[in-house]
Amino acid sequence: MTRTLKIWTTILLVFTFNLNFFAQGNNVKQNLSANSQKQRITSIVIENYSKGIQSENTGLRKSAVYMAGVYRINGLVKALVKQFSKEKDDDVKVMIALALYMIGDEKGIAAIEKWQFD
């Protein structure tokens, strides 16, 4: 009787393991799909913020710069440095410097240091 119990316990464990294994396989596929979708959304967000940073509308420019700094969006450093070099509004320029500082990228910090000593 104990041998039969051991056999059924083993069968049950193997069956449970297989169910769990195949369920995880589906989750991996879903996670890969979700990751590619997140990357696509991230690239769209960075593109939109870049357009906002380069906008002629001062309010939009300030908002985009502020959000780039708050969320430390490293993908916006290039757009921020580009706008920093041509920005005429001192308030926005200070906001860009703060955003670059908060992001902490070396190129951004170098742009701030260059402006500080000019």
N, CA, C and O of each residue as an XYZ file, in Angstrom:
472
protein
N       0.811     -1.190      0.000
C       0.000      0.000      0.000
C       0.860      1.261      0.000
O       0.521      2.221     -0.691
N       1.941      1.290      0.738
C       2.795      2.464      0.759
C       3.496      2.665     -0.577
O       3.769      3.795     -0.983
N       3.781      1.570     -1.250
C       4.407      1.705     -2.569
C       3.447      2.360     -3.555
O       3.876      3.193     -4.353
N       2.201      2.024     -3.528
C       1.189      2.620     -4.394
C       1.036      4.108     -4.070
O       0.888      4.939     -4.967
N       1.073      4.420     -2.810
C       0.970      5.818     -2.381
C       2.162      6.629     -2.889
O       1.991      7.763     -3.336
N       3.350      6.066     -2.825
C       4.548      6.743     -3.319
C       4.465      6.973     -4.828
O       4.856      8.027     -5.329
N       3.954      5.976     -5.540
C       3.828      6.106     -6.996
C       2.850      7.218     -7.343
O       3.135      8.056     -8.198
N       1.695      7.228     -6.679
C       0.695      8.265     -6.968
C       1.206      9.652     -6.559
O       0.929     10.635     -7.246
N       1.927      9.738     -5.478
C       2.507     11.012     -5.046
C       3.513     11.508     -6.077
O       3.547     12.696     -6.398
N       4.322     10.605     -6.591
C       5.301     10.965     -7.613
C       4.610     11.425     -8.891
O       5.021     12.413     -9.499
N       3.575     10.722     -9.295
C       2.824     11.111    -10.501
C       2.199     12.484    -10.308
O       2.235     13.321    -11.210
N       1.634     12.712     -9.148
C       1.011     14.007     -8.856
C       2.053     15.131     -8.884
O       1.792     16.203     -9.430
N       3.215     14.894     -8.304
C       4.270     15.910     -8.303
C       4.769     16.204     -9.718
O       4.983     17.363    -10.071
N       4.951     15.172    -10.518
C       5.401     15.362    -11.895
C       4.351     16.130    -12.691
O       4.685     17.030    -13.462
N       3.099     15.779    -12.506
C       2.012     16.467    -13.196
C       1.953     17.938    -12.793
O       1.796     18.813    -13.645
N       2.078     18.209    -11.504
C       2.058     19.590    -11.007
C       3.249     20.376    -11.543
O       3.109     21.537    -11.928
N       4.412     19.747    -11.568
C       5.604     20.411    -12.096
C       5.412     20.778    -13.564
O       5.752     21.887    -13.977
N       4.872     19.859    -14.347
C       4.656     20.131    -15.772
C       3.671     21.267    -15.984
O       3.886     22.122    -16.842
N       2.605     21.283    -15.219
C       1.636     22.377    -15.350
C       2.285     23.716    -15.029
O       2.087     24.696    -15.748
N       3.053     23.758    -13.961
C       3.731     24.985    -13.558
C       4.757     25.408    -14.613
O       4.864     26.590    -14.937
N       5.504     24.452    -15.142
C       6.512     24.746    -16.147
C       5.892     25.350    -17.407
O       6.387     26.352    -17.923
N       4.820     24.750    -17.899
C       4.181     25.259    -19.116
C       3.485     26.592    -18.870
O       3.424     27.431    -19.769
N       2.969     26.795    -17.682
C       2.359     28.087    -17.363
C       3.411     29.183    -17.367
O       3.142     30.290    -17.833
N       4.604     28.898    -16.855
C       5.683     29.878    -16.876
C       6.137     30.158    -18.287
O       6.509     31.291    -18.592
N       6.120     29.169    -19.161
C       6.489     29.381    -20.558
C       5.582     30.397    -21.223
O       6.057     31.233    -21.991
N       4.308     30.347    -20.949
C       3.380     31.331    -21.506
C       3.649     32.714    -20.937
O       3.551     33.710    -21.654
N       3.987     32.785    -19.651
C       4.305     34.076    -19.038
C       5.546     34.687    -19.664
O       5.611     35.904    -19.842
N       6.526     33.871    -19.998
C       7.746     34.377    -20.624
C       7.406     35.006    -21.967
O       7.897     36.089    -22.288
N       6.569     34.335    -22.753
C       6.163     34.894    -24.043
C       5.418     36.211    -23.853
O       5.641     37.168    -24.595
N       4.537     36.258    -22.863
C       3.792     37.486    -22.594
C       4.736     38.592    -22.122
O       4.574     39.750    -22.509
N       5.726     38.242    -21.286
C       6.680     39.244    -20.805
C       7.527     39.791    -21.938
O       7.798     40.991    -21.981
N       7.951     38.930    -22.862
C       8.732     39.400    -24.009
C       7.905     40.351    -24.857
O       8.406     41.377    -25.318
N       6.644     40.012    -25.063
C       5.761     40.881    -25.832
C       5.553     42.209    -25.113
O       5.559     43.267    -25.743
N       5.370     42.154    -23.803
C       5.173     43.379    -23.017
C       6.435     44.239    -23.041
O       6.339     45.464    -23.117
N       7.622     43.618    -22.977
C       8.872     44.377    -23.009
C       9.058     45.094    -24.333
O       9.485     46.248    -24.350
N       8.748     44.437    -25.444
C       8.897     45.097    -26.746
C       7.901     46.236    -26.872
O       8.202     47.266    -27.475
N       6.716     46.057    -26.305
C       5.724     47.128    -26.337
C       6.183     48.302    -25.470
O       5.996     49.456    -25.853
N       6.778     48.027    -24.315
C       7.295     49.088    -23.449
C       8.403     49.862    -24.148
O       8.471     51.087    -24.039
N       9.277     49.152    -24.870
C      10.359     49.830    -25.587
C       9.793     50.737    -26.663
O      10.298     51.839    -26.874
N       8.746     50.284    -27.349
C       8.129     51.095    -28.391
C       7.484     52.334    -27.773
O       7.617     53.440    -28.299
N       6.791     52.143    -26.662
C       6.160     53.278    -25.983
C       7.224     54.238    -25.476
O       7.059     55.453    -25.578
N       8.313     53.708    -24.930
C       9.397     54.550    -24.426
C       9.985     55.405    -25.544
O      10.249     56.589    -25.337
N      10.192     54.830    -26.714
C      10.751     55.616    -27.816
C       9.777     56.702    -28.260
O      10.205     57.790    -28.646
N       8.480     56.427    -28.211
C       7.480     57.433    -28.564
C       7.485     58.551    -27.531
O       7.404     59.726    -27.889
N       7.578     58.197    -26.255
C       7.603     59.198    -25.184
C       8.827     60.097    -25.332
O       8.713     61.318    -25.226
N       9.994     59.507    -25.576
C      11.220     60.292    -25.732
C      11.108     61.217    -26.932
O      11.536     62.369    -26.869
N      10.543     60.731    -28.014
C      10.365     61.561    -29.210
C       9.428     62.740    -28.910
O       9.696     63.866    -29.327
N       8.342     62.482    -28.196
C       7.402     63.561    -27.870
C       8.022     64.589    -26.925
O       7.845     65.793    -27.113
N       8.745     64.121    -25.912
C       9.414     65.060    -25.011
C      10.483     65.867    -25.748
O      10.659     67.052    -25.468
N      11.190     65.246    -26.676
C      12.192     65.974    -27.467
C      11.539     67.103    -28.258
O      12.070     68.211    -28.334
N      10.383     66.810    -28.845
C       9.658     67.848    -29.580
C       9.203     68.954    -28.635
O       9.237     70.132    -28.989
N       8.780     68.573    -27.437
C       8.372     69.571    -26.447
C       9.532     70.443    -26.006
O       9.372     71.650    -25.825
N      10.699     69.839    -25.832
C      11.887     70.589    -25.416
C      12.303     71.587    -26.483
O      12.807     72.663    -26.161
N      12.100     71.249    -27.738
C      12.493     72.121    -28.842
C      11.354     73.020    -29.322
O      11.502     73.727    -30.320
N      10.240     72.999    -28.633
C       9.067     73.771    -29.046
C       9.301     75.276    -28.922
O      10.126     75.726    -28.127
N       8.569     76.036    -29.713
C       8.618     77.493    -29.601
C       7.742     77.982    -28.453
O       7.903     79.113    -27.995
N       6.835     77.162    -27.989
C       5.945     77.484    -26.881
C       6.724     77.345    -25.571
O       7.126     76.244    -25.197
N       6.933     78.464    -24.879
C       7.752     78.469    -23.666
C       7.166     77.580    -22.576
O       7.909     76.869    -21.900
N       5.862     77.607    -22.394
C       5.225     76.774    -21.373
C       5.418     75.293    -21.634
O       5.719     74.527    -20.718
N       5.246     74.896    -22.876
C       5.457     73.498    -23.246
C       6.921     73.110    -23.054
O       7.227     72.026    -22.558
N       7.814     74.001    -23.449
C       9.244     73.745    -23.295
C       9.597     73.555    -21.816
O      10.318     72.622    -21.461
N       9.087     74.442    -20.959
C       9.360     74.333    -19.527
C       8.813     73.023    -18.955
O       9.480     72.363    -18.158
N       7.607     72.654    -19.359
C       6.998     71.420    -18.850
C       7.788     70.192    -19.276
O       8.028     69.293    -18.470
N       8.193     70.153    -20.540
C       8.950     69.002    -21.039
C      10.305     68.902    -20.337
O      10.747     67.805    -19.993
N      10.957     70.031    -20.127
C      12.255     70.046    -19.439
C      12.075     69.591    -17.994
O      12.864     68.797    -17.482
N      11.034     70.096    -17.344
C      10.754     69.730    -15.957
C      10.543     68.221    -15.821
O      11.123     67.586    -14.940
N       9.713     67.652    -16.694
C       9.424     66.219    -16.630
C      10.673     65.382    -16.930
O      10.874     64.325    -16.334
N      11.497     65.856    -17.846
C      12.739     65.137    -18.158
C      13.630     65.059    -16.920
O      14.263     64.033    -16.670
N      13.677     66.134    -16.154
C      14.496     66.143    -14.939
C      13.888     65.333    -13.814
O      14.594     64.588    -13.134
N      12.587     65.468    -13.608
C      11.918     64.756    -12.517
C      12.013     63.243    -12.713
O      12.295     62.500    -11.773
N      11.776     62.800    -13.943
C      11.806     61.362    -14.216
C      13.188     60.871    -14.655
O      13.367     59.691    -14.958
N      14.154     61.778    -14.688
C      15.549     61.437    -15.029
C      15.621     60.601    -16.313
O      16.172     59.500    -16.325
N      15.053     61.148    -17.383
C      14.977     60.442    -18.660
C      16.298     60.625    -19.392
O      16.546     61.665    -20.004
N      17.127     59.617    -19.323
C      18.472     59.669    -19.899
C      18.445     59.830    -21.418
O      19.379     60.386    -21.996
N      17.399     59.355    -22.061
C      17.290     59.451    -23.509
C      17.079     60.861    -24.016
O      17.124     61.090    -25.225
N      16.851     61.812    -23.127
C      16.615     63.202    -23.523
C      17.829     64.098    -23.350
O      17.746     65.298    -23.612
N      18.942     63.550    -22.920
C      20.142     64.363    -22.682
C      20.569     65.101    -23.951
O      20.888     66.289    -23.901
N      20.574     64.410    -25.070
C      21.008     65.022    -26.328
C      20.113     66.209    -26.690
O      20.615     67.266    -27.073
N      18.799     66.044    -26.572
C      17.863     67.133    -26.875
C      18.028     68.289    -25.887
O      17.957     69.456    -26.273
N      18.247     67.960    -24.617
C      18.422     69.006    -23.604
C      19.704     69.803    -23.851
O      19.695     71.030    -23.753
N      20.789     69.126    -24.167
C      22.065     69.812    -24.426
C      21.931     70.694    -25.666
O      22.417     71.825    -25.681
N      21.280     70.186    -26.691
C      21.080     70.960    -27.923
C      20.269     72.213    -27.632
O      20.623     73.304    -28.080
N      19.175     72.060    -26.877
C      18.335     73.214    -26.550
C      19.063     74.160    -25.607
O      18.902     75.377    -25.697
N      19.858     73.607    -24.706
C      20.606     74.415    -23.741
C      21.548     75.389    -24.452
O      21.700     76.540    -24.042
N      22.169     74.906    -25.516
C      23.135     75.754    -26.230
C      22.464     76.888    -26.999
O      23.089     77.922    -27.233
N      21.207     76.716    -27.394
C      20.546     77.764    -28.175
C      19.429     78.493    -27.423
O      18.787     79.380    -27.986
N      19.189     78.131    -26.160
C      18.096     78.734    -25.391
C      18.396     80.192    -25.059
O      19.495     80.526    -24.614
N      17.405     81.056    -25.280
C      17.563     82.490    -25.004
C      16.883     82.905    -23.703
O      17.280     83.893    -23.085
N      15.872     82.169    -23.288
C      15.148     82.474    -22.054
C      15.955     81.936    -20.864
O      16.181     80.731    -20.750
N      16.384     82.852    -19.977
C      17.228     82.451    -18.852
C      16.523     81.481    -17.899
O      17.161     80.579    -17.355
N      15.215     81.656    -17.691
C      14.479     80.753    -16.804
C      14.502     79.318    -17.342
O      14.724     78.364    -16.597
N      14.274     79.193    -18.621
C      14.282     77.861    -19.240
C      15.691     77.286    -19.222
O      15.877     76.087    -19.016
N      16.677     78.141    -19.437
C      18.068     77.675    -19.436
C      18.446     77.116    -18.060
O      19.132     76.098    -17.969
N      18.005     77.774    -17.007
C      18.270     77.286    -15.652
C      17.542     75.961    -15.423
O      18.089     75.049    -14.804
N      16.309     75.856    -15.922
C      15.562     74.606    -15.784
C      16.253     73.463    -16.528
O      16.305     72.337    -16.033
N      16.782     73.755    -17.712
C      17.504     72.731    -18.471
C      18.756     72.296    -17.708
O      19.065     71.106    -17.634
N      19.474     73.272    -17.140
C      20.672     72.939    -16.366
C      20.315     72.050    -15.178
O      21.026     71.091    -14.879
N      19.221     72.369    -14.508
C      18.785     71.563    -13.370
C      18.381     70.151    -13.822
O      18.715     69.165    -13.164
N      17.666     70.064    -14.939
C      17.265     68.750    -15.456
C      18.494     67.915    -15.815
O      18.562     66.730    -15.492
N      19.456     68.536    -16.478
C      20.681     67.814    -16.836
C      21.429     67.359    -15.588
O      21.976     66.257    -15.551
N      21.450     68.201    -14.582
C      22.104     67.838    -13.326
C      21.387     66.652    -12.671
O      22.029     65.724    -12.178
N      20.045     66.694    -12.671
C      19.271     65.620    -12.047
C      19.447     64.301    -12.792
O      19.489     63.240    -12.168
N      19.549     64.356    -14.115
C      19.756     63.141    -14.898
C      21.149     62.584    -14.622
O      21.327     61.371    -14.510
N      22.138     63.477    -14.512
C      23.476     63.065    -14.109
C      24.351     62.506    -15.215
O      25.373     61.884    -14.927
N      23.984     62.707    -16.458
C      24.801     62.229    -17.575
C      26.037     63.109    -17.727
O      25.970     64.319    -17.511
N      27.156     62.507    -18.094
C      28.420     63.249    -18.210
C      28.357     64.360    -19.252
O      28.884     65.449    -19.026
N      27.717     64.096    -20.395
C      27.610     65.125    -21.439
C      26.789     66.310    -20.951
O      27.111     67.459    -21.254
N      25.741     66.035    -20.206
C      24.917     67.107    -19.657
C      25.661     67.946    -18.636
O      25.568     69.173    -18.640
N      26.393     67.283    -17.768
C      27.180     67.990    -16.748
C      28.262     68.831    -17.420
O      28.535     69.953    -16.992
N      28.879     68.290    -18.474
C      29.912     69.047    -19.193
C      29.316     70.302    -19.836
O      29.958     71.352    -19.851
N      28.104     70.202    -20.361
C      27.447     71.390    -20.956
C      27.168     72.442    -19.908
O      27.310     73.636    -20.172
N      26.770     72.013    -18.714
C      26.523     72.968    -17.624
C      27.816     73.641    -17.207
O      27.854     74.855    -17.009
N      28.871     72.860    -17.072
C      30.162     73.430    -16.662
C      30.688     74.406    -17.710
O      31.244     75.447    -17.357
N      30.522     74.091    -18.971
C      30.949     74.988    -20.030
C      30.190     76.298    -19.956
O      30.787     77.363    -20.114
N      28.879     76.245    -19.717
C      28.054     77.457    -19.614
C      28.453     78.257    -18.384
O      28.463     79.488    -18.419
N      28.778     77.577    -17.311
C      29.144     78.249    -16.063
C      30.409     79.084    -16.249
O      30.523     80.167    -15.675
N      31.331     78.608    -17.019
C      32.598     79.303    -17.177
C      32.647     80.229    -18.402
O      33.659     80.890    -18.635
N      31.577     80.279    -19.172
C      31.540     81.204    -20.320
C      31.153     82.594    -19.902
O      31.074     83.492    -20.741
